[in-house]
Amino acid sequence: MPEIIEPFRIKAVEPIRFTTEAERGGILRRAHWNPFLIDADDVLIDLLTDSGTSAMSAAQWGAIMVGDESYAGSRSFKRFEAKVQEIFGFKHVIPTHQGRAAEKILMSLVGGPGKTIPSNNHFDTTRANIEFTGATALDLVIEEGRDPDSLHPFKGNIDVAKLDALFQSPGVNVPLGMITVTNNTGGGQPVSLENIRAVGEVLHRHGKPFFIDACRFAENAWFIQQREPGQSGRSPKEIAQEMFRGADGATMSLKKDGFGNIGGFLALNDDKLAEQARNLLILTEGFPTYGGLAGRDLEALAVGLKEVLDPHYLEYRVATIRYLAERLMTIGVRIVQPPGGHAVYVDARAFYPQIPAVEFPAQALVCELYEKGGVRGVEIGSVMFGRSVDGVEHAADRELVRLAMPRRVYTQAHVNYLCEVFERLFAEREAVRGLRIVRQAPFLRHFTAHFERLG
């Protein structure tokens, strides 16, 4: 394979503060063994999320300078709206300050007690916004998507037979169905165009609207081009347009595949639902032509949505993740296969087999990763998706650590350093013990929970 180089030049840099292991041990204790509570200045390489952490391009910074900050009717909104409609094709484009705001508005309108909203896997904020209304968030990913070792090319697919069978359940109330592209919870795994079409067909046959959580749509389009028969001759943009053609709406965090540090949208075809959504938007976000965003943000996002579909960028993006994955596997680290588009997911249950799920092996690994190397990752396991019922912990079905790579931020040398840290962690893994929660919130507890180390 030829060397795949970064398809950009670096024109501005930000210094990194170096800390010692002893300093990081104290920082971790003061943060109650929760990396979310660590100051960013104390992190050497930050892989907590790829959301809002991208480096913007020269063209995006230039667009910021022409932002129209008019409260209503901004020309920056018109440019943003036109770009979203060009790619996604929906009639109504409602900007929000980020993706969870779009989820909150949508679920406030369609959710409620006794309702069920199926998807492949709902990620944390989507699930929380569904459950906050009293509805049930149902995961229907295919069985291969639950197997870390499966090499199925589209492990983010929904089990269409299970989705269809859902509607045969007595008293089921499904206001809409969703699918997340790529499937973040399941390892950043893509969804095939065939599956997207099939899911839409089932939902429409039962008279239900179909929504797509689109935050990594460009990466999903790239995987379709590379892996799905009959799609190699189409551009990522053409594939993206096809992905949304059969859907009725979308939510999106533009902090991922919009190259934005802030921003999102709710897009709809239904006139009545769009009117209701705009009324809620005015209450919580702002006027419908800015939706919690400055005009300069809207300008930068319109440019970002164009840049993210560049094939050279997407090739580099996926190659970066593949390089990290292959280095970790060489060490002996078990990861979710095949590597996704935005992150590598380490199987913490395999990394620390001596730690039971209710003692949070993935949380233990993110703590070790920070203390030994200054690297911040995120737990996707029983802290994020487990439950505490009457003081008893109920584990999730996976224990993963996500190493999410910010777009256009880190170099190959940063990745090599990360792999050196993992070599040490892997060699010392038998001595590590788990944690217990001493303080937690009722929703999205992983953001603010306090822990203690055991043993």
VENRACOR-V411091 format. One record per helix or strand of 2 or more residues. SS is the DSSP state (H for helix, E for strand). FROM is the first residue (numbers start at 1). LEN is the number of residues. If there is no record, write none. Layout:
[[SS | FROM | LEN] [SS | FROM | LEN]]
This chain:
[[H | 21 | 10] [H | 35 | 3] [H | 40 | 3] [E | 45 | 2] [H | 58 | 7] [H | 75 | 14] [E | 92 | 5] [H | 99 | 12] [E | 116 | 4] [H | 124 | 9] [E | 136 | 4] [H | 143 | 4] [H | 160 | 7] [E | 176 | 5] [H | 193 | 13] [E | 209 | 5] [H | 217 | 11] [H | 236 | 10] [E | 249 | 5] [E | 264 | 5] [H | 271 | 14] [H | 295 | 13] [H | 311 | 21] [E | 343 | 5] [H | 348 | 4] [H | 357 | 3] [H | 361 | 13] [E | 375 | 2] [E | 378 | 3] [E | 387 | 3] [E | 392 | 3] [E | 400 | 5] [H | 412 | 16] [H | 429 | 3] [E | 435 | 5] [H | 445 | 3] [E | 450 | 4]]
